[in-house]
């Protein structure tokens, strides 16, 4: 990674009120990976992800970018031990993309276009999640569904875009069906029953969203989306 520019900060995701009402995402992005530099980076971006970007407090977010860049440099220097040999190649690919996204975030942070900055942070966050996920092999369907849930959770609900949430229901249902039919590898067969049960709860939460989406009740819609988010977290926690 070329750290050639003066730094600033970052952010994105979650509700303007998420920190109070819904709590945080915990370590979804890191999938429980116990690697210090990766967990530290997650902790560094968490306030921006869960508080400042949802509130569109871009000035505060920009102030955090220098620390993000500093911590990203530790990830650039990370050397995996032999236990990660099976996923080392995939990790290297995703790490390169992540570091490139951090570089783009620095460029965007120097500018005054908040929309460009938010998009750059979003791409950085997604790249970070993919990089962390590469260390814990899981069905590709999981990451595909995560992308759909992320849009609902981080973008549509904070903006109370209920029409957008309703429009996302077919994609959520399709993604959930893919989750149910995903092929687990041999080492994951022992969690198959638990996995399918967890996916069933995701499906039920989608049903609940559909029941209340036309109610125009902020509380009911928020509760149903929170349940979707939490049920999907339970699926992710199995890997």
C-alpha positions in Angstrom: 0.0 0.0 0.0 1.3 3.4 -0.9 0.7 5.7 2.1 1.6 8.9 0.2 -1.2 11.3 1.2 -2.1 13.2 4.3 -4.8 11.3 6.1 -8.3 12.0 7.3 -11.1 9.6 8.3 -13.9 7.4 7.4 -17.3 6.0 8.0 -20.5 4.5 6.8 -23.4 2.3 7.7 -25.9 1.8 10.3 -28.7 4.0 11.5 -28.7 7.5 12.6 -30.2 6.0 15.7 -28.7 2.5 15.6 -26.2 2.9 18.3 -29.0 3.6 20.8 -31.8 1.4 19.4 -30.2 -1.6 17.9 -26.7 -1.9 19.3 -23.7 -2.6 17.2 -22.8 -5.3 14.7 -20.1 -6.8 17.0 -17.5 -8.6 15.0 -19.6 -9.6 11.9 -16.9 -8.3 9.6 -14.2 -10.3 11.3 -16.1 -13.5 11.7 -14.5 -14.1 15.0 -11.0 -14.0 13.5 -8.5 -13.8 16.4 -5.7 -11.8 14.6 -4.8 -8.7 16.5 -4.3 -6.3 13.6 -7.6 -7.3 11.9 -9.6 -7.1 15.1 -8.0 -3.7 15.9 -8.9 -2.4 12.5 -12.5 -3.5 13.0 -12.5 -1.6 16.3 -11.1 1.5 14.7 -13.8 1.7 12.0 -16.7 0.6 14.2 -17.6 4.1 15.5 -17.7 5.4 11.9 -19.7 2.4 10.7 -22.2 2.5 13.5 -22.6 6.1 14.4 -21.0 8.9 12.4 -21.7 7.8 8.8 -25.4 6.9 9.5 -25.7 10.4 11.0 -23.9 11.8 7.9 -21.3 13.4 10.3 -18.6 13.3 7.6 -16.4 15.8 9.3 -16.0 13.5 12.3 -15.5 10.5 10.0 -12.7 12.3 8.1 -10.9 12.8 11.4 -10.7 9.1 11.9 -9.1 8.2 8.5 -5.5 8.7 9.7 -5.9 6.0 12.3 -7.5 3.8 9.8 -4.6 4.2 7.5 -2.1 3.5 10.3 -3.9 0.3 11.3 -4.3 -0.8 7.6 -0.5 -0.6 7.4 -0.2 -3.3 10.1 -2.5 -5.5 8.1 -0.2 -4.9 5.1 2.7 -6.2 7.2 0.7 -9.2 8.5 2.3 -12.6 7.9 0.0 -15.5 8.3 1.2 -18.6 10.1 1.1 -22.1 8.6 -2.4 -22.8 10.0 -3.8 -20.4 7.3 -2.0 -22.1 4.4 -5.2 -23.4 2.8 -6.6 -19.8 2.5 -3.4 -17.8 2.1 -3.8 -17.2 -1.6 -7.3 -16.0 -1.3 -6.3 -13.8 1.6 -3.5 -12.2 -0.4 -5.9 -11.3 -3.2 -8.5 -9.8 -0.8 -5.8 -7.9 1.1 -4.5 -6.2 -2.0 -8.0 -5.1 -2.8 -8.6 -3.9 0.7 -5.3 -1.9 0.8 -6.2 -0.3 -2.6 -9.6 0.6 -1.2 -7.9 2.3 1.8 -5.8 4.3 -0.7 -9.0 5.4 -2.5 -10.5 6.4 0.8 -7.6 8.6 1.6 -8.0 10.4 -1.7 -11.7 10.8 -1.2 -11.1 12.1 2.4 -9.0 14.9 1.0 -11.9 16.1 -1.2 -15.1 17.9 -0.3 -17.5 15.6 -2.0 -19.3 13.7 0.8 -21.1 11.4 -1.6 -17.7 10.3 -3.1 -16.3 9.9 0.3 -19.2 7.8 1.6 -18.9 5.5 -1.5 -15.2 5.1 -0.9 -15.8 4.2 2.7 -18.4 1.7 1.8 -16.1 0.1 -0.7 -13.3 0.0 2.0 -15.7 -1.6 4.5 -16.9 -4.2 2.0 -13.3 -5.0 1.0 -12.3 -5.4 4.7 -15.2 -7.8 5.3 -14.2 -9.9 2.3 -10.6 -10.0 3.4 -11.6 -11.1 6.9 -14.0 -13.7 5.5 -11.4 -15.2 3.3 -9.7 -16.5 6.4 -12.8 -18.4 7.4 -14.0 -20.4 4.4 -17.8 -20.3 4.3 -20.4 -20.7 1.6 -20.3 -18.0 -1.1 -24.0 -17.7 -0.7 -23.4 -16.2 2.8 -21.4 -13.3 1.4 -24.0 -12.7 -1.3 -26.8 -12.6 1.2 -24.7 -10.3 3.5 -24.5 -7.8 0.7 -28.3 -7.6 0.4 -28.8 -7.4 4.2 -26.1 -4.7 4.4 -28.0 -2.5 2.0 -31.2 -2.8 3.9 -29.5 -2.4 7.3 -27.0 0.3 6.5 -28.8 2.3 3.9 -32.5 1.7 3.5 -33.6 1.5 7.1 -31.6 4.5 8.3 -33.2 6.6 5.6 -36.6 5.1 6.3 -36.8 4.1 2.7 -39.6 1.6 3.2 -40.4 1.4 -0.5 -36.7 0.4 -1.0 -37.0 -2.3 1.7 -40.1 -3.6 0.1 -38.4 -3.7 -3.3 -35.5 -5.7 -1.7 -37.8 -8.5 -0.4 -37.6 -10.6 -3.6 -33.8 -10.4 -3.4 -33.9 -11.3 0.3 -36.1 -14.3 -0.4 -34.0 -15.5 -3.3 -30.8 -15.1 -1.3 -32.4 -17.0 1.6 -33.3 -19.9 -0.7 -29.7 -20.0 -1.9 -28.5 -20.1 1.8 -30.8 -23.1 2.4 -29.4 -25.0 -0.6 -25.8 -24.0 0.0 -23.3 -26.9 0.0 -21.3 -27.1 3.2 -17.9 -28.6 3.0 -17.0 -31.8 4.8 -15.7 -30.2 7.9 -18.9 -28.2 8.2 -21.3 -31.1 8.0 -21.5 -31.3 11.8 -23.2 -27.9 11.9 -25.6 -28.6 9.0 -28.7 -29.1 11.1 -28.0 -26.0 13.2 -27.2 -24.1 10.0 -30.5 -25.0 8.4 -32.4 -24.1 11.5 -30.7 -20.7 11.6 -31.5 -20.1 7.9 -35.1 -21.0 8.7 -35.2 -18.1 11.2 -33.9 -15.8 8.6 -36.7 -16.8 6.3 -39.2 -16.2 9.1 -37.8 -12.7 9.7 -38.3 -11.9 6.0 -41.9 -13.0 6.3 -42.2 -10.6 9.3 -40.9 -7.7 7.3 -43.3 -8.4 4.5 -46.2 -8.4 7.0 -45.4 -4.9 8.4 -43.7 -3.1 5.5 -46.9 -1.4 4.4 -47.9 -0.4 8.0 -46.0 2.8 7.9 -45.1 2.1 11.5 -41.4 3.0 12.1 -41.3 0.9 15.2 -42.7 -2.3 13.6 -40.6 -2.0 10.5 -37.4 -1.3 12.5 -38.1 -4.3 14.8 -38.6 -6.6 11.8 -35.4 -5.5 10.1 -33.5 -5.8 13.4 -34.8 -9.4 13.6 -33.5 -10.0 10.1 -30.1 -8.6 11.0 -29.9 -10.6 14.2 -31.1 -13.9 12.7 -28.5 -13.5 9.9 -25.8 -12.8 12.5 -26.7 -16.2 14.0 -26.0 -17.9 10.7 -22.7 -16.1 10.3 -21.7 -17.0 13.8 -21.6 -20.7 12.8 -18.6 -20.2 10.6 
